């Protein structure tokens, strides 16, 4: 599962640059699938928000992720260990 945040200009009364959290999965046959995207507001990308995303996957009954592909966002690896301790990073 790929986890990444990218910034877009979003208008909520005024235009501001906000992170969009995106998850991408790869099926066993190699097909890619966008698993979801989330907006948390203009505070910037954070490991705490990623933890909420990962918890959402647990609520959606995702039981196992083989590997996470992530950048070096501080705290993200710890969030993964907390929610999916068996996954590689």
Buried (B, 14 or more C-beta within 10 A) or exposed (E): BBBBBEEEEBEEEEEEEBBBBBBBBBEEEEEEEEBBEBEBEEEEBBBEBBBBBBEBBEEEEBEEBEEBEBEEBEEBBEBBEEBBEEBEE
